[in-house]
Amino acid sequence: MHPAHTQRPYRLRFDWGLSGAQATGEDADVVVVVDVLSFTTTLSVAIEAGMEVLPYRWNDGSAARHAAERQAVLAVGRLAAGPGEISLSPATIRANASVPRILLPSPNGSTISLLTGARGTVVVGAALRNFSAVARWIAHSDASRGRTVAVIAAGERWSDGSLRPAVEDLWGAGAIIRSLQAAGLVDASPEAEVAAAAYTAVEKDVPAVLRSCASGRELIEKGFAEDLEIAAEIDQCPGVPVLSDGIFVAAGA
């Protein structure tokens, strides 16, 4: 990796996926993971309901055993869920709000959170539902005294396993970055500035652009339009999910 890819000496950074988190987050005080139409929206709903969430690797055969050991309910993929089961769909979290702890694997946001947190970095989950709350927490938290923040758009996957930059994650990251700038974290990299500008371009009608973007159309065609509506509850969630000892809990809990 070329040293320039770390985005040093900028204190507010933006990049994509696990490799981007490893590059820009190595010396960061806080890494913010954004996975709008999957992991972090579901995470925000769970935290709002008082749940604890364990991130986990996708398609890992040990997930069921790990969930049992940690006294957690294993969430499955959206299409694999039966009636009443918890999945990566935030709607299923709302329908099972009394569950105290879930194991929530995903190929992007969850995996990034798990592996980044294993290095001892402060990891926060953010979505369009809670970006202002996340920015406020970072701006006033002891964890951000150094005020170096890496915001990571998780993205999706092409069929060959490579990263598909997903525009909804760019918008979510941009919303966080712009809020952090308003809170005083102004030394942003050009990459972070572009993400902020991307959110500004769509903020007047985020629900519509979520429905019309590629990932949104895919979810609608698969029967998960309700998940889009939850993802588009712009800035309505006060919860800030912070990874602590491998478990996402609400900040201050």
Summary of the structure (lengths in Angstrom):
residues: 253
radius of gyration: 16.6
end to end distance: 37.9
largest distance: 49.9
contacts: 899
relative contact order: 0.22
helix: 45%
strand: 19%
